[in-house]
Structures are given as C-alpha cells and as structure tokens.
Amino acid sequence: MPNYTLGGKKLMLRPNDAVGKGGEADVFIEDGRAIKIYKPPNHPDLAGDAAAQAAAKDRINEHQRKLPAFPRGLPGHVIVPEALVLDVQGRIAGYAMKPLIGAEVLYRYGERSFREAGASDETAVAVLADLRQTVEGVHRANVVVGDFNDLNVLAKGREAFLIDADSMQFGPFYTHVFTTRFVDPLVCDPRAKALIMKEPHNRNSDWYAYAIMLMQCLLYVGPYGGVYAPKDPAKRLPHDLRPLRRVTVFDPEVKYPKPARHFRILPDDLLNHFEQTFVKDKRGAPDARLVENLRFTTCAKCGTTHARAVCPSCVHVTPPMQKEIHKGAISAFKEFSTAGVILHATLEHDTLRLVYHEAGKYLREGGNEFAQGTLDPHFRYRVSGEKTLMGRGNHAIVFDGDRRDQLVVDAYGLLPLFDANAKNTFFVRDGGLWRIGTLGAEYPDRFGDVLPGQTLFWCGDTHGFGLYRAGELTRYFVFGTGQPGINDSIKLPPIRGKLVDALCVFGEDRLWFFVSTANNGRTENHCYVLDYRGTLLAETQAEAGDGSWLGTLRGKCAAKGFLLSSTDDGVVRIESANGTVSVVKEFPATAEFVDAETKLLLGNRGLYAVQRGDVWRLVLK
C-alpha cells in the first residue's frame, strides 16, 4: 500500500531503496527527483534516544508551517524544496527536490588523499569562490544557512551546491541545530563547559563557518586542528573547548598536524583574514579577491606548492637522492620514489605492489605503463598479482597484460564497489557479491546476497568484511575469500547519522573495522575488533580530529593480534584485550617517516611507510 503522496501521485518508498541516510531523514530517488523523508519519533534509528525522538517530533511539527512558507528567490545553487510529500494522514512528511548526480561533499576537498589523487587547487578554489557567491545570494534573500558545514555542501565540477535547505533560517523559523566543528563561538555560551548555543545563527556565523571550510580545503586542517599541549598543565582543556578559548592552530603551543599544508604557503592577506576571524573575533564576508585571486604554483627548486609571490620554503627534509637513513633505533631504506603520486600500495607475499601516476601515465611497480590520462579523485585502484583494476562509478577495467576486461559494478555514491587480494577480485553487482573465478569476468562466482547501492565491503587474504544499510537496518557480514557464502549474522551497533568514512584492515586472526559518522552535530570515529566468526572482541571510539591514533581512520595495518597505526608522533602499536582497545607501545623513532595519514604495510622485511611519492622500509634495531 502506498505510504506517501507527491502532487496527488502515490509513492511507494521502500527502506531498501534509500540512496542516502542522515540523522534526521532518508533520501530516495523517484521519477528523476530526490525525495527527502523525515524520520518520525518512532523510527528505529532513534530508539532509546529520548532527546532525538523529541527533536524529531518538534522538527516535523515545525515543518508543517515552515516548508509551505519556504522563501523564493534563492540562488540556483541552493537545492530547495520543489514539492511537498504528504503521509497517509495528509501531514507533511518531506519534500521533493532536484537530484545532484555525480557530486561530492565538500568535506572530501579537505582530505589530503582525495586532493592528491586529482582534485586540483584550481578546482578547489573555483568551488570555494562559487560557494562564497551562493552564500551572498542566500543572505540577499534574507535567509541564513544556519547549520553550515562541509557535509551540506556538494561540489560538482567547479560549482558548489547547498543542500539541506529545509534547515535554513528565515522569518520566525530558527535553526536550532549546529555542528561542533563549524559553530561560531560568538553565538555560544562562553562560560559553558561544552559548545552550547545561546543565540541564533546569523549572517556572521555563516561567514565564520565559510572561513573554516576555506581553510580546511586549502590547508587540510581547520583552525582548531593539531594537538594543544601547553607547558602549564593548568591550561589544558578538552578539544571541544578550544573554539571557546580561541586556541587555534596558530598558537605556538599547538602542535601543527604533519599531514596538513603549513599555513605559510598562503598569502599574507588571507592569513590575516584567518587570524582576524579565529583569534580576534572579526566577522563578515571575506573580500571576494581573497579567494578568486588565489593562484597556486609549484616551486621549481624545492617542489613546495604555494600561493605566494615567493616560495616560503626551499628546504627538503629528506633529499630525493638519499636512499638510506640510519639513526638511533631505526634504519630506513627508500624502496620506491616517483615525481608523481602513489595511488595504491599493498604487499602480496612480501612483494611490494604499486599503482602510481606520473607525467600523464598510469604505471605499476617496475615502471610498466597500463593506461594514460589525467588524475581523477573518484577513481579506485586495486591490484591482484599482475592484474590492475581501475574504476569510477559503475564502471571498472581489469588490465591484464594486453587484455582489457570491462566490468560493470554497483557503486556507493561515486565509489565503485570492487576489491582484490593476491589471488582474486571481488565486486558487487545487482544485489550480489561476486568473485572473478577461473572462467573470468564474464562468468563470476556468486558469494552471497547484498543490497544494491547500499553496500560497502573490503577483502583481505583469507577473509572479507562488509555492511549494507536498508532503511533503519545496518547489516554486517563476514565472508571467506576461498569459497562462496557470507555470514550476515554479525552483531554490531547500527550506524546512526551520516556515514562519513569507513575502512577495514585484516590480520591473521581478526579484523579491525573503522567507521566515521556525523550525528547530532558531532563526527565520531569508532573501532570494532572482530574474529573471523564475526564475534565482537573489543571496541572503542574517539572524536574525529582529536589528535589520537583514532582521530583519523587512515594509516592502519593489522598483524596477528595487534594493530599498527601511524600518527604525527610516529607509529603506535594497539592491542585489544578484555573488550577494550588501547595503545601498548610507541615507536617515536619512526616519526621522521610517517604522519597521521601515512599508509602502513607490514612485511617480513620491515614496516613500509607509503607517502605521496615515496615508500620507505623501516627496520627497528
């Protein structure tokens, strides 16, 4: 029985057909339109959370008046409600809007790995300049964005689009929610022990949030990144309180994050704008020229990419010709180097396998070219022995010598769903998990049933792990890579809110699953440790960007019984015991060769640290 109507037409929206999930609503595609349906108080995602249930009730009640009064005349890059969706009682349950196909959240433009894979500075600057114009247009229409953050901005090409317009603030309708990374401390209670709004959002708070996005996309770090480590213990404070105390990354007692670009690469006038905004509490729209006139260049002498008239630094930390370093407790050997960028790295039977891009060519270890073209940050790369996989969206290619096999796969957003180990390639298509077997890509082996468009999975040498979301349900599964069949009876907490990122790494006897979610204005990273029967052994969580080993999901590799994680202070060893996960050993001698986003690979000859263009093999003495 149809449960909704749109313009008098009946809609049947099944939970399994949701193409997007957030903390407040689910999104569907129907007849070429995106349909946003609010979660009612009795939605299973809100079970056991009285505050969230009350907020859902208030939200739906307010939208009975707010959506019919939604203002006209907003810029074309605001994805506005176009028609109202009614439930069986005739109440507003959501709305229809224009779909954005092939767009990416602005959040990704603040990730170093995404940018180095092909999202250029020129494109990022164009997107940010376009976003600035859209915010100005929103304000001219007497509307405030309100909960302005990098997950409700979508970038497509060189353009930026604002989504979740129903939460914008206008007339008597105030935006009551906020995101901790972007809320203006000037609208928060300065005496509180947490970020608590005491005044409504306003135009100035929109520009404050925009300044954070601008800084994050240009430097890969926001104003409150890094680790605050004051010499005076009395000055220490929780990470969340740094905005209230104006303790920014410019503070000399804040350790600047190594994966980030240093702020000295930016022009002085833009740095002054950041200091005035985040330290001196100046507010207002930035001069358009601060963004539109940004021009990045790469120094021919030292390779530094910067936007200044003169290169701010012409010093190499590690000379490119230096192949070995012996220092104290560690020896380091440069196993590989390229003037381009490493796109994928793995170890197969202790052999280093690489995919990299240099001078317009895609190459494998040994310099063997398999394709030509420009970089695309939405491509995914994998290797399986001598085979190379490369794909985007629903299309992938398997390169095997002179042979090219086309592969149609499902996608999660723009991410093509395939993975590989030394022996096999796996992919998702038409609700099935498949393995390319002895009969080739045309006749794959079906391993089990999954959900089209809602599945993520990873595979190791002997086992794989995955998940899919069907409405309020999150189903997890484990499978062996040697024979068909999946175990989908895994008991883990459901994913609440918006899925930001996920990763799984495999050891000899257990897997480590990491997931980052944005919910109730906060982004949290979770770690779950399971054995290959699917039994949960331990779990922990941390706030994203808090400077701990779990502050980022990347830079992890597993061995038997333990995990290694890269941090700005070097590699740390993590173990799980008695249901808990904790750091048991630190290796500070490795700090010269890793940062918080360095990919780690553990082999018999040592620990491999994979940077943008170099691979170092680290051996502890």
N, C-alpha and C positions, 0 to 999 in steps of 0.2 A: 504494500500500500504506500503510495507517495506520501512523504512526510513534510514536504515544503512546496511552496508555490512561488514562482517568479513571473511577474507580469501576467498573472492568471494562468500560467502554464505550470503543470505539476512537475515536481522534481523528485527523483529518487536518488538520494545521495547515500551510498553505502560507505561505512567506515573504511573498508579496504581500498576505496578509490581516492582517499585523501592524498593530495600531492604535497602538502605542507602542513606542519603542525607547530603551534606556538603555545605559550602559556595560557592565552585567552581564547584561541579559536583554531579551527581546522580549515584548510583551503582545498577546494576541489576545482576541477576543470569540467565545464558542462557547456556544450554547444558553442565552443570558442570563447567562452567567458570564464573568468576566475570567480569562484563563489566562496565567500568567507562566511563561516557559520560559527557563532559564538558558543562556547562551552557553557551549558547550563550548570546550576549549582550541584545537580546530581550526577554530573559527568564523572566517570571512573577516574579520570586523571586528577580530580580534585578530592578524591576520597581521603578522609582523615585530616583534611586541612580546612579547619573551620573558617580561617581568615580568607582563604582563596574562594571558598564557597560563598561567603558573604559578599566578597568583591564581585564575583560572577553575577550574583543576583542584582547588586546595585548597578553593574555595568549594563546588563540587559534592560533594566528598568529605565535607565537614563537614555539609552539609545532609542527607546520608543519616541522620545521627543527630539533627541539630538540629530539623528540621521535625517528625518524629514526636514530639519532646518539647516542642513549642511550648506555652507556658503557656495555661491557660484563665483566664477571669475578667477579661480586659482590657476597657476601656471600649468601648462600642458604636461610638465614632467612630475606632476603630483597625480598619483593613481587614486582617483576619487571614487566614491560610491556612485554607480550609474543607475542602479535599480535596487529596490528593497526585496529581500527574501522573507516570506512570512511562514510561520509554523501553522500547524493544523488549527490553532486557536485564533489565527489572524494576527498574532503579535509578531513584531519584527525579530527575526532570528539571525539576520545577517544581511549581506548585500552582494550584488554582482559588480564586477569591475573589469577593466581591461587587463588581460594577461600579459606578462612580460616573459617572453620565451628567450632563453639564452643569456639571461642577465646573471650577475654575480653580486653577492653582498659586498658592500664597501669594506667590511671587516677584512676580507682577503687581501685588499690592497695594502694593508698594514703588516702583512706577513712577508718576511724576507724570502722564504722559499717560493712563494707564489710570484713575487715580483721578479726574482732572478730567473724564473722559468719562462719569462716572456712578457710580463706586464710592465711596460717601459715607464720611465719617469715622465716622458712626454704625454703618454696616455693618462697616467695618474693625475698630472697637473691639469689636463683638459677636463677630466671628470670633476676634479675639485673646483675648478673655475665655473663649470656648468652648475654644480651644486650651489655655489655661492649665489649665482643669479636666481636660481629657483627659490632659495630662502628669502632673498629680497622680494621676489614676487609674492610669496606667501604672506610676508609682512604687509605688503601694499594692500592685500585683501583683508587686512585686519584679523589675521589668523596667526597663531603661534604654534610652531611644530610641537613644542612641549617635551615629550619623552623622545628627544632627538638623539639617536645613537646609530652606530655603523651597521647594525643589523636591520634597520628600517630604511636604509639607502641601498638601492640596487644600481650597479654600474653596467652599462651595455655599450660597447664601443667606447666612444669618448663622451658619453652622456650619463647623467645621474638622474635617478628617479626616486621620489619619496613614496614609500608605501605606508600601510597602517594609518591612512589619513583619518580614519574614524576616531583615532585617539587625539587628534589635534585639538587645540584650544581656541574657542571663539565664543563671542557673546557671553551668555550665562554658563557655558559649559567649560569647566576647568579640567585640565589633565591632572589626575591625582597620582599617577604612577611615575616612576623615574628609574633610570639605570645608574647604578653607583659610579660607573666609570665616567659618566658624562654629566651628572647633575651639577649645577652651579652651586658652589658652597655659599654664595651670597643669598640663595633662597633657602638655605638650610639653617637649622638651629646651631649657632656656634658653640653653645655650652653642652650640647648633647654628646654622648659617648659613641654615637654612630651617625651616619648621614640620615637626617630626618628633615623633610621639607617643612618649613614654617610659613612660606609664602608661595604663591603660584608661580609657575613658569612664566617667562616674559620674553620679549624680543632679545634682550641682552643675554638671557640664559641660552637661547638658541645659538647666538654667536659664540658664546663660551664653548658649547658642545661642538660647533663647527671648527673652532680653533684646535680642539683636541683631535678631531678627525684629520685635519690638515697636518698636524704634527705627526700623528701616528702613520699616516700614509707616506710622508716624506722621510721619516727617520726610523720607522719600525718600532717606535717607542712613544708612549704618551707622556704627558707632563709628570705623572706620578709613577713612572716605571722605575726600575732599578731597586736596590735594597738600601734602605735607610739604616745606617749603622753608626749612630753618634757615639763619640768617645765617652760622653757623660751618660751613664745608664738611666739617669732620671729623665732624659729627653726622649727615650724610646717610646714608640707608640704603635698601635696596630696599623696595618697597611691601609685600612679603610679610612682612617682619620687623617691621613696626610693631606687631602684636599682642604680640610678644615683648618689645618695649621700652616697651609701653603708650603709644605715641604716638597719641593719639586725635584725633578731630575737635575736641575741646575745647581742644587745645593751641594757644596763641597763634601758634605758628609753622606751623600747618596752615591752608592757605587753604580756607575753607569753600566747598563747591560751590554755585554760584548756582542750579541747578535745585531744590535742596533747600529745605525749610522751615527757618527758623532755629530752633535748639533753644529759644530764649527763648519760643516760643509754648506750651511745655509747663509744667505746674505744677511748682513747686519740689521737691515730694516725689518726683515721677517723675524729674526731672533729677538729684536726689541719688542715686536708685537707680542710674541710668546711671553716674554718676561713681564711686560705690562699687564697681560691678561692673567697669567697664572700666579704671579708674585705680587703685583701692585694693584690688582683688582680693577683694572681698567676694562670697560666693556664697550661693545659697539661693533658695527660691521667693519671688517678689515678693508682697507683700501684695495680695490679690485686689482690694482697693479702689483700688489704683493704676490698674488697668485698668478695672474696672467703673464707677468713678465719673467717668471721663473724659467731659466734655461740651464739644464744640466749638461755637463761636459765631463769627459774623462781625461785626466791629466796624462799626457804622453810620457812623462818622466816617471811617475810613481804609480799610475793606474787608479788613483783616487777619483771617484765620481763626485762632483760637487756642483754647486750653483752660484759660485762666487766668481769675481773677476780674476782672482789669482788663486791657484791651488793652495788650500790651507795646510797641506801636509805632503811632503815628498819623501817620506821615510818608509821603507819596507821593514816590517817587523821581522820577517823571515825572507832573506834574499832568495830570489827564484832559483838560483843555481845551487843553493845549499841542499844537499841530499841527505845528510845525516847530522843529527844533533845528539851529543852525549852530555848529559847534565845531571849530576846528583844521582837520584834514584831511578832515572829513566833514560832510555835510549830511544830515539825516534828516527825512522827511516822513511823518506819520501818515496812511496810506491808508484805514484802517478801524479802528473801535473798537466793542466791544459790552460790555454789562454781563454778558453770558452767557459762553459758551465757544465758541471756534472748533474745529470737529470735523474739517474737511478744507479744505485750500487747495492750489490749483495755478494755474499760468499756462497759458492757452490763447491762442496767437497774441498774446502780450503783454497779454492781458486777465486780470485777477485774478478767479478763480472761488473762491467760498467756500460752505461749509455750516457754519452755526452754530446754536446753541440758546440761546434767551433767553425767559424768562418762560413756559416750558412750550410753546414753539413751535419747530419746525424751520424755518429760513429760509435763503434763498440771498442772495448779494450783491444789494444793492438793496432788501433787506427783504421779498422775496416769500416768503410762507409756503407750504410744501408739505405739512406734516404737523404734528400736535400729539402731545404725550406727554412722559413723563419720560425722562431720560437713561438709557442702558444702556451700560456699558463694553464689552459684547460686540458692539455694532453696528459695522458697517463702512460707510463712506460714500465715494462717488465721484461725480464729475460728468463729463458728456460734452456740452459745449455747454450747452444749456438743460435737458438731462435730468439728473435726480438719482437716484442709486442708493443704496439703504439696505437693509441686510440683517443677519440674525443666523442662525447655524447653516446649515440647508439652505434657508432662505427669503430671498428678496430682492424688493424692489419697485422698478420703474423709474417714476419720476414724470416725466411729460412734459406740461406744461400741466395740463389737466383729466383727462388719461388716466393710468391706473394699471395697469401690466402686472406680474402676478405672475411670478416667476422661481424655479424650483427649481434649486438648485445643490448641488454637493458641498461639504463642509466639512472643514477641517483642525482637528480638535477642535471648538471653537465658532466658528472663523473661517470665514465664508462665502467661497467662492473665486470672486471676481469682481474685475475691474479695468477701467479705462476710460482712453481718451485723448480728445482733442477730437472725434474722428470716430466712434469705435467703442467698444462694450462687449464684453468677453471674459469667459467663465466656464468652469468645469469642471463636467461632469456625466456620470455613467455611463461613466467612463473615457475621456472625450473633452474636448479643448479646443475651445471653440466661440466664434464671434463672431456677435453680433446684426447681421445684414445688412439689406438693403433690404426683405426680407419680414417683418421684425420678430422679436420674441422667440419666436413660435410656430414659426418656420422658420429657425433659426440655421444658419450655415455651420460645418462641422466642420473644424478646422485640423489635428488630429492626435490620436494616442493617448497618454494619460497613465494614471496609476494612481489609481483611486478612493480617496478618503480619505487619500491619502499625498502629494498634490501641493501645491506652493506655486508661485505664478507672479506676475510683475509685467509691466506693459507701459508702454512709452514711446510717443513719437510715431510712430516708424518700426519699432521692434523690441521684442520682449519676451524675457523670460528666466524659466526655471523649473527646478524639480527635483522628483523624487519618490524615495522610499525604498522598496525592495522587499527585505525581509529584510536581507541584508548588502550589497545593491547600492544605491548612490546614483547616479541617472541625472540628468544636467543637460541642458537643451535651450535652444536659441535659436530664435525664430521672427520672421518679418517680419509686421507688422500689416496689410500690404496684400493678401496672398494666402495661401491655405491652405498648410500644410506646416510641419513642425518639424525642426530639426537636433538630434537627440539623441545625437550622437557626441562631445559635449564632454568633454574630459579634464580633470577636476579631482579633487583628493583626495576620498575618501569622507568623509561626516560620521561621526565617531566619538563615541559617547556620546549624551547627550540634547540634542536641538535646543532651544535656549532662545529664539532670535530670529533673524530673517533679514530682509534688505532688499536691494533692487536699485535703483540710480538710473542714468539713461541720459543720455549725452552725444551729441554729433553723430557721433563715430566710434568710441566704445567704451562699454562698460557697466562699472559698479563693483558687484560683488556682495559683500555683507557677511553673515557668519553667526556667531552666537554659540553655543558648545557647552559643555556641562558634562561633564567626563570626568575620572576619576581624582582627584576632589576639587577640580578647578580649573575656572574658567569663562574661556574664551579667546575673543577676537574675531578673526576672520580677514577679510581683504580680498583679493579676487581681481579683477584688471582683465583684461577680455577684449575683443577686437574683435568685430564682428558676424558674423564667420565662425566664432566660437567659439574662436579661438586665445587661449591664456593669454599675456598680455603681462607681467604682474607680480603679485606677491603679497607680503603682509606680515601680521603678527599682533601682538596685544598682549593683556595681561591685562585682563579686564573691570574697569572702575573705577579704572584706574591713573592717571587724570588726563590722559592723552594724547588726541589727536584721535580715536584708535581705541578709547578707553576705553568709549565708548558707540557704538551703531550709528546713532543718530538724528542729525538735524541735518546732512544731507549733500545736496548738489546738484552735478550734473555739467554741464560745458560741453565745448567741443571741446578735448580733450587734457588737461584738468585737472579737479580736484575742489575744491569749496569745502566746508569743514567748520566748524560753529560750535563754539566752546569757551568756557569761562568767561573766557578772556583775550581773546576776540574771534575773528573769522573768520580761518582759515588757508587757504592755497592748497596743494594737494597735487598732485604730478605723478608719473607713472610713467615710468621710463627704465631700460633695460638690466636688466629683470627686477625692479627694486626700486621701492618706493613711499616717497616722502619729502616732508616739508614744505619748500616752496621760498620761501614768503613769508608773513609775518604782517601782520594789519591790526588793531593794538591800538586804533585809534580807534573800532572797531565794538563794543568790549567793553561799552559802556553799553547796547547794544540787543540783545545776544544772550547766551545761556548755552549749556551743552553739549547742551541738548535743543531749542534753537530750530530750527524748520523754516526752511530757506532755499529761495528761489526766485530764479533769475537771469533777468532780462529785459533788454530793450533800454534801459529807463529806470532801471535800477539793480538792486540786490540787495534782495529783500524778506525781511524777518525776521518770521516769524509766531510770536507769543506766544499766551498763553492767550486774551486778548481783544483784542489789538491787532495790527495789521500795519504795520510801518514800512518805508518805502522808503529805502534807504541809497545815497547817492551820494558816492563819494570824489572829492575835489577834485584 
